[in-house]
């Protein structure tokens, strides 16, 4: 099945929230009401460097990710592109959807002038670690988080 | 010595670039000419969610970091704040400058509505790992990078 990736619209949010919750870690940390997601999406829409992308197949949202373009001075003034919140519908896994998602992110990142693509992943997602390493990512860093 | 943190101006760039290069990893990856850094700083200035902060003491730039505010839908629509490119002048280390920098970042992150502060760090920076853990950060993630 072929997946088309495009920028999300507000109409896609229910599908995106369902994907976020359909995840071993997401089950415990997504909320039932849609309002917080609509507010966050509106904030993202104000920032041209921050987009929510959905993958659509047969009219349904089957994948999503967030891409943030981060110009900066470090690393010889590298512009970074960062992926967050990657999800592929459970019924679509193992069919190349993840690979297509990474290719889409790389194309968008390059088009925005980024020369480094980065993401962090919870240590417990062992299958995903192998997937990203197989797709050219190097697990060179430790990701630190602090709730505020 | 007391450090005042503020948003960087273009006049601060030579001091920032000197700090970036004054680092065990930075020595090999920063460039001599200033033009790429000026271009990156101009790109950052167009993005209100992406600021370069400098720490000043006695009129000199002695610390810097980049703070990016990333609204998003995942994690119940959490707004993240991300730190990149942290540097403290070698002569200022071990005197609380790093701690003051983290406090400044947390204040700016909270003021922007962020509820999660995050950063990645090269695995080889063992002393920095201990520093961030001592300051409430949890090394829960693996950071993957892919040059484009």
Interface residues (C-beta under 8 A of the other chain):
Chain A: X13 X16 X17 X20 X26 X29 X30 X31 X36 X37 X39 X40 X41 X43 X44 X47 X48 X49 X50 X52 X66 X68 X70 X71 X72 X73 X74 X75 X76 X77 X78 X79 X80 X81 X82 X84 X85 X106 X109 X110 X114 X115 X116 X117 X118 X119 X120 X121 X122 X123 X129 X132 X133 X135 X136 X137 X138 X139 X140 X141 X142 X143 X144 X145 X146 X147 X148
Chain B: X13 X16 X17 X20 X26 X29 X30 X31 X36 X37 X39 X40 X41 X43 X44 X47 X48 X49 X50 X52 X66 X68 X70 X71 X72 X73 X74 X75 X76 X77 X78 X79 X80 X81 X82 X84 X85 X106 X109 X110 X114 X115 X116 X117 X118 X119 X120 X121 X122 X123 X129 X132 X133 X135 X136 X137 X138 X139 X140 X141 X142 X143 X144 X145 X146 X147 X148
